Amino acid sequence: MHRRHDLAPLGGAPRGGLRAPGLGRSGRGASGYELQMDPIAETREALEEFQHYSEDADLVADLQRSAELVRAIVPSCTGVSLALVAHGVTFTLASTSTQVAALDGVQYVDGGPCDDGAHEGRALEYNAGDPVDEARWAIFARSTAAESVASTLTLPIRDGERVVGSVNLYASDPHAFDDRHELVAAIFGAWAPGAVANADLGFETRRAAQEAPSVVRSHASFHQAIGILASARGLSPESSRELIEQAALRAGVHLSEIARRIIDAFAEPER
């Protein structure tokens, strides 16, 4: 079963998350959020607020450097992402690879420990093989298994009492982050809160990255993923299409990355 932990205070941070130094604003805590799929309307509200997006090379470089430091204490760590929480919706700001961003995106479709951990406001660890977690986050569990990810850790980022983002880590070994939460948190505590606070997050470039949407939507894999998701979750094809499109937008990846992982999650295993 996934594990929730309170982190020891880091630089005056409240237990349970990283805190941006010098930020005096207060807000409502996230511990009371329901763990459910983000409503389409809320996603639209958040998307409409932001006007433009530009890839921050310094942010990606900081994330890559921090990932290397994490590998010194968790050798099987395969990737890291930094996420922003706005209007109760999670968005991937930066990631160490397209694979990691796409696994974030799968959770934006159907839930997962990284997305839920950001809203719970506590460090949340996931380990493959737990039947409760694999039933709760079935698509995520199958997608990570297909890409040899066996454990994840999410560390919330706080502005006062309000959760404003998260650091999400993926590893190839189960229980890779056991007893490593505070060490990992210390690596990201110096810069991640400020990166989230100063994020200029908009989506014109992300939409542009999904060039020729009519062509993409006509692609067989996209329609196959829509059908699979609709059948698995009892959704209409239109609702499934919107979920996949918005998950790709929030993760900053092409629609095909999300579609492929949904298809792979339900593929029959080779004998």
QUIMOUR-V492984 format. One record per helix or strand of 2 or more residues. SS is the DSSP state (helix for helix, strand for strand). FROM is the first residue (numbers start at 1). LEN is the number of residues. If there is no record, write none. Layout:
BEGIN
ss/from/len
SS/FROM/LEN
SS/FROM/LEN
END
This chain:
BEGIN
ss/from/len
strand/3/3
strand/18/2
helix/40/10
helix/57/17
strand/77/10
strand/89/7
helix/98/13
helix/113/8
strand/123/5
helix/131/6
helix/138/9
strand/151/9
strand/162/10
helix/181/8
helix/192/6
helix/204/6
helix/213/6
helix/220/14
helix/237/15
helix/255/11
END
